Amino acid sequence: MLDIEEYEAVFPNGIEYSESRIKSIYQWQAQLGGKLFFARLLDLLHIKGRKIYPPKTRQQLVELHGLIVDAPVALHYKHCLLFYLLKDLSPSFHDYVETDIATVFARDVYLEKRFWTFVEGLWALDHLEVEIAVHNLTHPSIIPTFPDEIMLALLKQRHQPSGAASGEYILPMAYYNCVKPPLTNEEAKVEFLRYMANRSITEAFYWIRSRPEIERRQLFEIVIEMTLEYTIHTRISQEYSQEDRAMEFISLPFEKKEEKWVEQFLIEGRGRNFRQAKETVLMMKMATGRLNEVADENLLKGRNHGDVNWEMLKNGIKRGLGPRDEDAASFAE
């Protein structure tokens, strides 16, 4: 087997990171929120090499190699890190050898397929090759590592100038369905909910139902905002308009407790300043048959919305309910 402790046995003579490669790595790092997954691997293994990645000189590459091979970790972890570095450097030697140097290294050290696939996935994600990354990181042989962080990285790509609209960008959903990340990371959880709500308010609703009860009220508030407000997180399309989202939201099968959360948020909470907040509350009451509450409601007195005069509508409902209320009272007596 290859002796990885010998620098020259791992890295071909004269190989270094080019200026263009270093510049690209820093650009990818910025798009991933300031931290590459290679750096996460180093941190996970308690190897202090983040400050010299990417190595700007041959001496820094030698130093990084030394930190890896001298680390008190299992041999296959060292193989994984060196394999990653060789993938960085393979384009420099691709013209001179039939097989890239990273593949040759992996074969020489008999790197297990699951580790090979995992590193291929993280390397692709660090280089923003997201389709290749998801293909590898959802392989069934892999034990999920950094699942929330990977999900967040995939979600953030939809905000890039060249990112796909949420309805078209299926990679986060593909990763979620295959890996089932716990989404205990607050940012990842919120971003995933926003992503789902942009695709389907109904899907987002049932996903919230699957979360621990302590989280649900806050998550419902995010969906309400995605439904009623135009924000930087909202992707509007002709196929899924703001009006469609609002009608879909009103028609959801809320439990009594959930109805109360929504109404309190839209009447007393931050949501009271949202577009059509009070109208949404009245429409929900009408949709659930609470017409007595609508008839007694003073939230929209004298207000028009489109062709609808809410005061006239309320009075009409009140007149329609009047005789029924009297009959019910007589029957009760």
PLY file of the C-alpha trace (Angstrom):
ply
format ascii 1.0
element vertex 333
property float x
property float y
property float z
element edge 332
property int vertex1
property int vertex2
end_header
0.00 0.00 0.00
1.07 3.57 -0.64
3.02 5.17 2.21
1.02 8.36 2.76
3.52 9.72 5.29
5.90 10.39 2.40
4.86 13.68 0.81
6.38 12.78 -2.56
4.48 9.49 -2.59
1.17 11.36 -2.41
1.75 14.56 -4.39
3.49 14.55 -7.79
6.71 16.51 -8.02
6.22 20.24 -8.49
2.45 20.24 -8.03
0.90 23.36 -6.42
-2.38 25.25 -6.25
-2.61 27.78 -9.06
-3.65 31.38 -8.38
-6.84 30.87 -10.34
-7.72 27.76 -8.31
-7.09 29.60 -5.02
-9.25 32.52 -6.16
-12.08 30.16 -7.16
-11.95 28.35 -3.80
-12.36 31.64 -1.93
-15.31 32.56 -4.17
-16.99 29.20 -3.53
-16.32 29.59 0.18
-18.07 32.98 0.20
-21.11 31.52 -1.57
-21.28 28.75 1.03
-21.52 31.20 3.90
-17.79 31.47 4.66
-16.98 27.85 5.45
-16.16 24.97 3.12
-17.02 21.38 3.92
-13.33 20.51 3.79
-12.90 22.91 6.72
-15.79 21.17 8.50
-14.01 17.84 8.05
-10.82 19.27 9.54
-12.76 20.65 12.51
-14.60 17.36 13.00
-11.29 15.51 13.16
-9.63 18.21 15.30
-6.97 18.95 12.69
-5.79 22.56 12.78
-5.30 23.15 9.08
-8.06 25.58 8.16
-5.77 28.63 8.07
-3.57 27.13 5.37
-6.34 25.93 3.09
-6.17 26.54 0.25
-2.35 26.31 0.43
-0.83 29.26 -1.42
2.67 27.76 -1.67
4.28 24.36 -1.91
5.50 24.78 1.67
1.93 25.27 2.91
0.84 22.16 1.03
3.69 20.23 2.70
2.61 21.62 6.08
-1.04 20.66 5.50
0.02 17.15 4.46
2.03 16.85 7.68
-0.87 17.97 9.86
-3.10 15.35 8.26
-0.76 12.37 8.41
0.38 13.17 11.97
-3.16 13.57 13.31
-4.34 10.98 15.89
-7.23 9.78 13.71
-8.06 6.59 11.84
-6.14 5.94 8.63
-9.20 6.08 6.38
-9.92 9.65 7.56
-6.42 10.67 6.49
-7.00 9.01 3.13
-10.24 10.96 2.70
-8.59 14.33 3.36
-5.67 13.64 1.05
-8.07 12.38 -1.62
-9.93 15.70 -1.38
-6.72 17.69 -1.86
-5.73 15.56 -4.85
-9.12 16.20 -6.42
-8.32 19.91 -6.16
-5.01 19.33 -7.92
-6.09 16.73 -10.49
-6.93 19.25 -13.25
-3.28 20.36 -13.24
-2.12 16.83 -14.15
-5.07 15.60 -16.17
-3.32 16.34 -19.45
-0.32 14.20 -18.55
-1.90 11.02 -17.21
-4.72 8.81 -18.43
-6.42 8.63 -15.00
-6.59 11.61 -12.65
-4.25 11.53 -9.68
-7.05 11.51 -7.11
-8.54 8.31 -8.55
-5.12 6.68 -8.72
-4.53 7.58 -5.05
-7.93 6.22 -3.95
-7.24 2.93 -5.68
-3.71 2.67 -4.32
-4.86 3.09 -0.72
-7.97 0.92 -1.24
-10.30 3.71 -0.14
-13.69 2.23 0.69
-16.43 3.10 -1.78
-18.62 4.76 0.86
-15.81 7.13 1.88
-14.88 7.72 -1.75
-18.49 8.62 -2.57
-18.85 10.84 0.49
-15.73 12.89 -0.28
-16.74 13.14 -3.95
-20.03 14.62 -2.74
-18.50 17.13 -0.33
-15.89 18.17 -2.89
-18.62 18.72 -5.50
-20.66 20.78 -3.02
-17.62 22.90 -2.12
-17.21 23.54 -5.86
-20.95 24.30 -6.23
-21.52 21.31 -8.48
-24.77 20.74 -6.63
-26.36 18.06 -8.81
-23.26 15.86 -8.56
-23.10 16.60 -4.83
-26.68 15.47 -4.19
-26.19 12.37 -6.34
-23.26 11.29 -4.15
-24.46 12.51 -0.76
-27.75 10.61 -1.03
-26.05 7.28 -1.68
-27.52 4.67 0.70
-24.09 3.48 1.88
-23.28 6.87 3.41
-23.90 7.67 7.07
-25.28 11.24 6.97
-22.66 13.72 8.14
-23.34 17.48 8.29
-26.93 16.90 7.06
-28.33 20.25 8.21
-25.31 22.13 6.88
-25.57 20.35 3.52
-29.28 21.18 3.33
-28.59 24.84 4.09
-25.87 24.98 1.42
-28.28 23.54 -1.15
-31.03 25.96 -0.14
-28.77 29.00 -0.36
-27.93 28.24 -3.97
-31.45 29.24 -5.00
-30.65 32.81 -3.89
-27.67 33.08 -6.22
-28.16 35.24 -9.36
-28.17 32.13 -11.52
-30.22 30.07 -9.04
-33.38 28.33 -10.18
-36.81 29.40 -9.01
-37.93 27.47 -5.93
-40.58 25.58 -7.85
-37.98 24.32 -10.31
-35.12 23.71 -7.90
-35.76 20.18 -6.64
-32.36 19.30 -5.18
-33.12 20.30 -1.56
-36.31 18.23 -1.65
-34.45 15.29 -3.20
-31.83 15.48 -0.45
-34.50 15.80 2.25
-36.49 12.81 1.01
-33.41 10.58 0.83
-31.48 11.63 3.94
-34.18 13.00 6.26
-31.93 15.62 7.92
-33.14 16.46 11.44
-33.15 20.22 10.75
-32.26 21.09 14.32
-30.18 23.97 12.96
-32.57 26.95 13.18
-31.43 28.63 9.98
-31.65 25.40 7.99
-35.12 24.67 9.38
-36.49 28.12 8.52
-34.91 28.18 5.07
-36.32 24.75 4.28
-39.81 25.83 5.35
-39.61 28.93 3.15
-38.45 26.76 0.28
-41.39 24.40 0.80
-43.91 27.23 1.12
-42.72 28.65 -2.19
-43.46 25.27 -3.75
-46.69 24.42 -1.92
-48.42 26.02 1.08
-50.19 22.71 1.71
-46.95 20.69 1.75
-45.45 23.23 4.15
-48.52 22.94 6.40
-48.28 19.17 6.72
-44.52 19.37 7.21
-45.09 21.70 10.16
-47.49 19.14 11.59
-44.61 16.62 11.59
-42.39 18.88 13.71
-42.27 18.95 17.54
-45.23 20.91 18.92
-42.98 23.46 20.59
-41.82 24.63 17.13
-45.13 24.75 15.31
-46.50 28.16 16.24
-43.39 29.98 15.05
-43.33 27.91 11.86
-46.97 28.73 11.12
-46.10 32.42 11.42
-43.41 32.00 8.77
-45.89 30.37 6.39
-48.38 33.19 6.99
-45.71 35.71 6.06
-44.82 33.71 2.94
-48.52 33.68 2.03
-49.46 37.31 2.57
-46.25 39.32 2.20
-43.82 40.00 -0.62
-40.39 39.36 0.90
-36.91 38.57 -0.37
-37.75 34.94 0.36
-40.96 34.89 -1.71
-40.77 33.60 -5.25
-43.93 34.57 -7.16
-44.82 32.97 -10.48
-47.82 32.97 -12.78
-48.35 29.31 -11.92
-48.43 30.00 -8.16
-49.64 33.53 -7.50
-50.05 35.32 -4.17
-53.83 34.98 -4.50
-53.54 31.22 -5.06
-51.39 30.88 -1.96
-53.85 32.88 0.15
-56.85 30.82 -0.94
-54.90 27.60 -0.36
-53.90 28.78 3.11
-57.49 29.71 4.07
-58.69 26.26 3.00
-56.23 24.30 5.14
-57.72 21.93 7.76
-56.55 23.81 10.84
-57.15 22.43 14.30
-58.81 24.77 16.84
-55.47 25.48 18.49
-53.86 26.28 15.12
-56.73 28.59 14.16
-56.19 30.47 17.41
-52.45 30.83 16.70
-53.13 32.19 13.21
-55.81 34.62 14.35
-53.75 35.93 17.26
-50.76 36.47 14.99
-52.83 38.35 12.38
-54.87 40.44 14.85
-52.53 41.05 17.79
-49.05 40.00 16.66
-46.52 41.07 14.06
-48.80 39.81 11.30
-51.41 42.52 11.95
-49.48 44.80 9.57
-49.44 42.24 6.74
-51.42 42.79 3.57
-55.03 41.56 3.95
-54.36 40.31 7.48
-57.86 41.05 8.82
-59.52 39.89 5.62
-57.70 36.59 5.97
-59.05 36.12 9.50
-62.62 36.74 8.32
-62.23 34.43 5.33
-60.92 31.67 7.62
-63.95 32.10 9.88
-66.28 31.93 6.88
-64.46 28.87 5.52
-64.92 27.04 8.82
-68.59 27.99 9.19
-68.14 30.44 12.07
-70.63 32.87 10.56
-71.87 34.18 13.93
-68.34 35.46 14.61
-68.22 37.08 11.16
-71.56 38.81 11.78
-70.27 40.23 15.07
-66.89 41.22 13.63
-65.94 44.92 13.53
-62.45 44.52 12.10
-63.34 45.69 8.59
-66.12 48.17 9.20
-66.79 50.18 6.04
-63.78 48.72 4.21
-63.85 47.73 0.54
-61.64 45.08 -0.99
-61.89 44.88 -4.75
-65.60 44.61 -5.47
-66.44 43.44 -1.95
-67.77 45.80 0.72
-67.04 43.92 3.93
-69.59 45.90 5.95
-72.38 44.97 3.54
-71.23 41.34 3.51
-71.21 41.20 7.31
-74.69 42.73 7.53
-75.96 40.28 4.93
-74.63 37.35 6.94
-76.15 38.80 10.10
-79.57 39.15 8.46
-79.30 35.60 7.11
-78.47 34.20 10.52
-81.06 36.18 12.46
-84.13 33.98 12.06
-82.07 30.83 12.58
-80.80 32.16 15.90
-84.36 32.89 17.05
-85.61 29.44 16.00
-82.74 27.82 17.82
-83.53 29.79 20.95
-87.23 28.82 20.82
-86.37 25.18 20.32
-84.01 25.28 23.29
-86.81 26.58 25.48
0 1
1 2
2 3
3 4
4 5
5 6
6 7
7 8
8 9
9 10
10 11
11 12
12 13
13 14
14 15
15 16
16 17
17 18
18 19
19 20
20 21
21 22
22 23
23 24
24 25
25 26
26 27
27 28
28 29
29 30
30 31
31 32
32 33
33 34
34 35
35 36
36 37
37 38
38 39
39 40
40 41
41 42
42 43
43 44
44 45
45 46
46 47
47 48
48 49
49 50
50 51
51 52
52 53
53 54
54 55
55 56
56 57
57 58
58 59
59 60
60 61
61 62
62 63
63 64
64 65
65 66
66 67
67 68
68 69
69 70
70 71
71 72
72 73
73 74
74 75
75 76
76 77
77 78
78 79
79 80
80 81
81 82
82 83
83 84
84 85
85 86
86 87
87 88
88 89
89 90
90 91
91 92
92 93
93 94
94 95
95 96
96 97
97 98
98 99
99 100
100 101
101 102
102 103
103 104
104 105
105 106
106 107
107 108
108 109
109 110
110 111
111 112
112 113
113 114
114 115
115 116
116 117
117 118
118 119
119 120
120 121
121 122
122 123
123 124
124 125
125 126
126 127
127 128
128 129
129 130
130 131
131 132
132 133
133 134
134 135
135 136
136 137
137 138
138 139
139 140
140 141
141 142
142 143
143 144
144 145
145 146
146 147
147 148
148 149
149 150
150 151
151 152
152 153
153 154
154 155
155 156
156 157
157 158
158 159
159 160
160 161
161 162
162 163
163 164
164 165
165 166
166 167
167 168
168 169
169 170
170 171
171 172
172 173
173 174
174 175
175 176
176 177
177 178
178 179
179 180
180 181
181 182
182 183
183 184
184 185
185 186
186 187
187 188
188 189
189 190
190 191
191 192
192 193
193 194
194 195
195 196
196 197
197 198
198 199
199 200
200 201
201 202
202 203
203 204
204 205
205 206
206 207
207 208
208 209
209 210
210 211
211 212
212 213
213 214
214 215
215 216
216 217
217 218
218 219
219 220
220 221
221 222
222 223
223 224
224 225
225 226
226 227
227 228
228 229
229 230
230 231
231 232
232 233
233 234
234 235
235 236
236 237
237 238
238 239
239 240
240 241
241 242
242 243
243 244
244 245
245 246
246 247
247 248
248 249
249 250
250 251
251 252
252 253
253 254
254 255
255 256
256 257
257 258
258 259
259 260
260 261
261 262
262 263
263 264
264 265
265 266
266 267
267 268
268 269
269 270
270 271
271 272
272 273
273 274
274 275
275 276
276 277
277 278
278 279
279 280
280 281
281 282
282 283
283 284
284 285
285 286
286 287
287 288
288 289
289 290
290 291
291 292
292 293
293 294
294 295
295 296
296 297
297 298
298 299
299 300
300 301
301 302
302 303
303 304
304 305
305 306
306 307
307 308
308 309
309 310
310 311
311 312
312 313
313 314
314 315
315 316
316 317
317 318
318 319
319 320
320 321
321 322
322 323
323 324
324 325
325 326
326 327
327 328
328 329
329 330
330 331
331 332
